[in-house]
């Protein structure tokens, strides 16, 4: 079932979300300061490409630089990304068929708010962190 949902998601919205996060990541990687944020955008893009069967976990070894980076990300980009995922998720949840895709959008909210210090892992191994 995860594969079917992922394929439908990929065709309808996952590919476009992936491309948007990819472009944002490339733009962010232009400067040296933006490289960690670009890598985070790439990570979110891969997660947005194939979200069913995966989840995000917090890395305990991330440290204080990721906290500072998350605050910058939240102020500059995270809040409007999360708002977009909330709006899209609510619209998708109007129909019964769209509910799983709305939930997938809701799963993208935490990582779009605070992407640094997070890792994407399979759903059956949520505690498998490095």
BELWOPE-V368706 format. One record per pair of residues at least 12 apart in sequence whose C-alpha atoms are under 8 Angstrom apart, sorted by the first residue. I is the first residue (numbers start at 1). J is the second residue. Records with the same first field share a line. If there is no record, write none. Layout:
I = J + J
//
This chain:
2 = 52 + 53
3 = 52
5 = 52 + 100
6 = 50 + 51 + 52
9 = 49 + 50 + 101
10 = 49 + 50
14 = 48 + 49 + 50
15 = 49
17 = 45 + 48 + 49
18 = 44 + 45 + 46 + 48 + 49
19 = 45
20 = 45
21 = 41 + 42 + 44 + 45
22 = 41 + 42 + 45
24 = 38 + 41
25 = 37 + 38 + 39 + 40 + 41 + 42
26 = 38
36 = 116
37 = 69 + 73 + 116
40 = 115 + 116
41 = 115
43 = 120
44 = 108 + 111 + 112 + 115
47 = 120
48 = 108
51 = 104
52 = 104
53 = 122 + 123 + 124
54 = 120 + 121 + 122 + 123
55 = 107 + 120 + 121 + 122 + 123 + 126
56 = 111 + 118 + 119 + 120 + 121 + 126
57 = 118 + 119 + 120 + 121 + 126 + 127 + 129
58 = 117 + 118 + 119
59 = 117 + 118 + 119 + 129 + 130
60 = 117
61 = 117
62 = 116 + 117
63 = 117
66 = 116 + 117
67 = 116 + 117
69 = 116
70 = 113 + 114 + 115 + 116
71 = 114
73 = 113 + 114
74 = 113 + 114
78 = 112 + 113 + 114
79 = 113
81 = 109 + 112 + 113
82 = 108 + 109 + 110 + 112 + 113
85 = 105 + 106 + 108 + 109
86 = 105 + 106 + 109
88 = 102 + 105
89 = 101 + 102 + 103 + 104 + 105 + 106
90 = 102
//
